[in-house]
Amino acid sequence: MRLSSPQPTLCQFLESALRVHHRFISGSLSRAESPIYVIGNPSADLDSIISALIYSYFAHNRVPRDSPRPHVPVINLDNVHAGPELRRLRPEFIKALQLSQRNTQEALEVEDGSALKEHFLTVADFTTQLKPRSSESQLQADSVLVDWNALPIRSSDTRSGKGSLPGLSVEFTVLGCIDHHADEGFLPPISTTQPNFVEPTGSCTSLVVTELEQMGLWPKSDTVPANEEEVARLAMASILIDTANLNNKDKVTSFDTSASDFLLPKATSTDPSWDVTHFYKEIYGTKQNSLDLLTVDEILGRDYKEWAEQPTRHTDQAPVQIGICSVVKSVPWIVRKAGKAHAFLKDLKAFASERELDVVAVMTTFSSADKGQFSRELLVYGLSDRGVKALEIFVSDSRSQLGLVEWQSLDGSDHAQDIKDTLDARDDSPQWTRIWVQTNVSQSRKQVAPLVRQAAASL
């Protein structure tokens, strides 16, 4: 299938999508004319943001085929507005955007972040824009989920695909989904005119590219339109970051390699010498250094997900609240940011208490100081009796699978003894803290979260 009209530049698309969004919330569009919001997951990492952008770009005014509708990508940050704060908190996305648009005539000016307000929509923006209509009934809108498959606040109508986001007075009806996480049992029956692709793979963007090709929205071609090059490079960015430049054998799947093979000719259409490894290293370096200017609270919340798990034997009780923070630095590095181990745990407790969590876990990924090997640590903190019990079950059931061994500092830190002494003293019920080196580095949050949730469900 050939696209019927030339693709706009990425900037043109983003401006057009935002205009439609503003018309919709002002009440000047009917539901049939309304946009479909493409929503990434609340960690709002590179894969989530780019998956939403890429799918929206090609589906905009082309899906569904019988009555095409505008598509608006949403960056799922409920406390960050598009602008300088988005640039500060997601610098690797800005770097990927800059590098992808380096040779384009209409590149987005992002040096001070102000232009981001005119091109991107975050959940925080959406919430602020709806405040003038706060007395009116909840807004009804349609959505496609990418890089997750369940809205956090679900309608009581099971399998209706209806739900909402915290703090946002919008009930979304989910029309389609592209995701690489475990099925949460939320999705409704999905029409053949909408995307429906939930499969494990290294990067969700790989599934987006595959689905777009299968839907005929992004065809292979010997002649690549100029505007496709920047979009192809942007898609490559998240695939490379999520798979360590396609070198992480525990993550890379056939979807990732085939998506890369599809994208590379498009990404090099005007510059065959474009260096994909250099491109990856620049974005990876930005991501690794992205935490330097953040507070401990911002570091914990930067790549964070939470779940409410209902104990199966006590259905009359409230769900167990679970939160997992992913950090691309070691625990000693975070402790250095806080000053002392005690200060870090105080910050972690405040972070968890603000979100009313029973369990909070911190998963770190970094290169060890001695051999430069990819390493993981896992720190868990139970803040209630139920949280402690869930963690005890989790450790008993999952220690072997995750390869949890006695913790030692792998980054040459002088805070190691401080951390050990502080954690050893943290057994004051109902609080319970443990830390390990996780030797099975193939087990990311995608695998660890279901294990913690299963333990909570078994209470």
C-alpha positions, 0 to 999 in steps of 0.5 A: 500500500502506498500512502496517499499523500506526502508525510509531513515532517515530524514538527508539522505533525506534532503541531497539527496533532496539538491543534486538534487536541486543543479543539477537542478539549474546547468542545468544538469537535464531535466524538467522531471527529475527536483524536485518538490519544496514543498513550505511553506508560507512566515511566515515560522512558525513551521506548515509551515516548518514541513508541507513542510518537512513531505510531501516532505519526503514521496512524494520524488521519489514516486509522481506522481506514473507513473513517480516519481520525487524528492521533495525538501522542501523550507523554505519560508524566503527570507532574512534568509539563512540556518545556524546560522541565521535560528537557531536564528530566528526559535529556536522552529523548531530547538528544535522540530528537536532536540527532535524528533531525540533524540533517533536516531543514525543519528541526525542532529548536530544543536548546532551552526547551521552550519549543517543546511546549508547542509540540508535545503533550504531557499528562500534566499539560492535559490536566492543566488544560482541563481545569477550566472545565472542572465543573463539567462531566468527565471528558470521554476520549479514545486511546491506543496504549503503547508499551503497556496494556492496562490503564491504572484506574479501571472501569467497573465494567470488566474487559470494557477497555475503559479507564483513566489516569491518576489526576486526569478527568478523562475516561479513555476507551482503549481501541488498540494496543502495542506492547511487550509486557505481560498481559494485565487482563484489561484489554477489550476485544479489539477491532481489526482496524486497530493495532493489536500486538502484545508480544515479548521483545526487547523494545516496544518500538520494534513491535510498533515498526512491525505493526505499522509495516503489517498495517501498510502504514509504513511500507518498505520502499527503494525510494525513501521520502526525506521526512522518513529519515528523521522518523526512522532514526528516532525509532532506531534510538529506542531500539538500540538503547533497549537492546544495548545496540542489539548486543544484549542476547537476553533481550534481543528478539527477531522483532528487534533485528527485523525492525532494525533491518527495516529501519537502517536503509531509511535512516541512511537514505541521504547519508550512507555513512551515518554511524549507528554505533556512534548514534547509540553511544551519544544517546546512551552517554546522555542517558547515563549522565542524566541523573547528575542534576536530579534530586534523589526523589527525582531519580527514584521517580524518573523510571517508576511504575506501580501496581495495586495487587489484590490478595486472593485470600482476602478479597475484602482487604485493600490491594497491596500497593507496589512500586518499583524504581529503575535507576541506571546507577548503583545504590552507592551512587544514589547514596552519594547523592543523598549524602549518607545511607540513612539519608537515602533510606529516609528519602526512599521512605518519603517517596514510598509514603507519599504514594502510600506504598506497602512495598517499594523496590529499587532496581539498579543497572550499571557497569561494575568498576573492576571489569566493566560488566553489566551489573544489577542490584535489587533493594526492597523495602517493606513499609507495612506488615503486609508489605513485609510478608509479601517481600518475604514470600517473594525472596523465598520464591524468587531468590534462585531465579534472580540469582540474589547473592550477598550485596557488595559494592561493585562500583568501588564505593567508599560507602559500602560499609555505611550501606551495610550497617544502615540496612542491618539496622532497618528491621524495626517492624513493620519496616524491613529492608534488604539489598542484594547483587542480582547475578541473573542480569537478564531479569529486568523489571519486566520479569521482577514485577510479576514475581513481587505481584504474585507474592502479594496476591498470595497473601 
